[in-house]
Amino acid sequence: MKTIINLYRSIGKGLKFMLLALGIFLMLQIFSCKKTDNSVSNNSNWTQVGGSFDNQIYNVISDKYGNIYMSGGFIWNIMVWNGSNWSNLGDVNTSPFTGGLYWPITIDKDGNVYAVGRINVPQANAQYHIAKWVKATNTWINLTANNPLFDNGIYSLITDSPGNLYVSGNASFMSDSVNGKYIYKWNGSNWSSIGGRLRASEIINLHVDNNDNLFASLFNNNFSPCVSKWNGSSWDELGGTNTSDFGTGQINCINSDSKGNIYAGGYFAKGDSAFNIFKWTKSTNKWNSLYTYGSSSQINSIVFDSTDTLYVAGDFVNNSNYRYVAKYQINKWADYGNLKANNNIISICFDNSGNMYAGGMFTNSSNKYYVAVYKKR
């Protein structure tokens, strides 16, 4: 500024005015930039979607029309967000389920929604069933009314592009020939077992890639969590039989990028090291730990955007002790939108416009659970 004033004294009147204006402009730019940087770093780009709920959010998914579906929250039914409000999916009063619809949900190519429900069978323990919301009639039907597949929990639901439904769960029908963990396929009219009784981790998570290949989280003979691919008659472990060495822990989620590489998120420990995400590279058939957050804090959900950028969410925290959605780009992680979640993030998804939705155990200022959205800019 001193240089500008000295120059102002030694030159003509017209140039004096121009230089003085330039100096004032530069000073305003310097101060305004500092102010803008401070305000951005302290604000969240996430907002609450509609009302809040008394129960945590278990799963958030989207369809090709931009509708968002949510399990949990209002635990007696699946909720749908149409862009303006949340509402019950179908008529809960005509549902065949007495124990509510909750936990994993998925959607098929025609926009039909599948969920897990419980129904009390006379003179027997409550059984877990598969509910299908038929979009054309806006009604729920029970796909397993005559043959409950599982009585000890259903873990994961997924559909492929032809419309087949795959379900994983735990059967405990007091028979050694039945007890165990299984994967079943519904082809639209019949159920069939995929691979028989499985050696599995605590929960079997399923994934179908863009080429309709089916993957499942299992245990290998080394008792390590692994991801296996269904070849039509048996399961092939990615990386080679009994070669996966994730240590001890649990795979919570599986996803794939457009190149066919597989990502497994969860929590894993090997000696003094802790991991929460592994990547299988298709071209090399090798697993590598992609990144750890310095602790065994788990990853619960993995998604990719239209440019193949990776996002993960879970129970890990940032320097301010908030849970957040982590975006991975150019070999580094960043806080995506500064969600500031005060508890575990369980599920994230993108809609057809590139907006991200998140749900879980985090709450708002009224201590209520909610779904959050970060709208694409």
Number of C-alpha atoms within 10 A of each C-alpha: 11 8 8 13 13 10 15 17 10 10 11 10 10 8 13 17 11 11 16 15 11 13 15 11 11 12 11 11 10 10 10 11 10 10 10 10 10 10 9 11 10 8 12 13 16 19 14 15 18 13 11 19 16 14 17 23 26 20 25 26 23 22 19 13 11 17 15 21 23 29 26 25 24 20 20 17 25 28 22 20 18 13 11 8 11 18 14 15 19 19 12 17 9 10 18 16 23 14 17 20 26 22 21 22 25 24 23 17 14 14 17 17 21 26 25 27 26 21 18 13 11 7 6 7 12 16 21 25 25 23 23 21 22 16 14 9 8 11 15 23 16 20 18 18 16 8 10 17 26 25 18 18 20 26 19 23 25 22 22 19 14 11 16 16 20 24 25 25 22 24 22 16 15 8 9 8 9 15 16 19 24 23 25 18 18 17 13 10 7 9 16 12 15 19 14 14 16 16 16 20 20 17 21 28 25 26 23 19 19 13 10 13 14 20 24 25 26 25 23 20 12 13 17 21 25 28 27 22 18 15 11 10 8 12 19 14 21 21 19 11 14 16 16 22 17 24 19 15 20 25 30 25 24 26 21 21 18 13 12 16 18 21 23 29 24 23 24 25 16 12 7 5 12 23 25 29 26 22 19 21 17 14 9 9 11 15 22 14 15 15 16 18 15 11 15 18 19 27 25 24 24 25 22 18 15 11 8 13 13 18 21 22 26 26 21 23 22 15 6 7 12 17 23 26 28 22 18 18 12 6 7 9 16 14 16 18 19 21 20 20 22 16 18 24 26 23 26 26 22 24 18 13 12 15 15 22 23 29 28 27 19 23 21 14 6 7 11 16 23 25 28 22 21 21 16 10 6
